[in-house]
């Protein structure tokens, strides 16, 4: 009778240990599944961020192109085009001295 009780006690202890091991395994599998899912979501988020960065870069480039396309064009010439070379010692084509360029003769007199 004692042997039967011990055997039943051993069987009960084995069932309890087996149930605990199964519960631990189930928790570990759930943690591993959550890690895999988190890694998948992280990869998707990084891909979406890269896609958005590319979209922003393309939009900025198109905006710059549109601004350049619609901005007023710069003047083609800032100074009048001369039909002949200026007179020696002057800066314009009529022999007159520019305001920013002093007459060399007057400069000597001063």
PyMOL commands that set and color helices and strands:
alter all, ss='L'
color gray80, all
select helices_A, chain A and resi 2-70+104-109
alter helices_A, ss='H'
color red, helices_A
deselect
rebuild
show_as cartoon
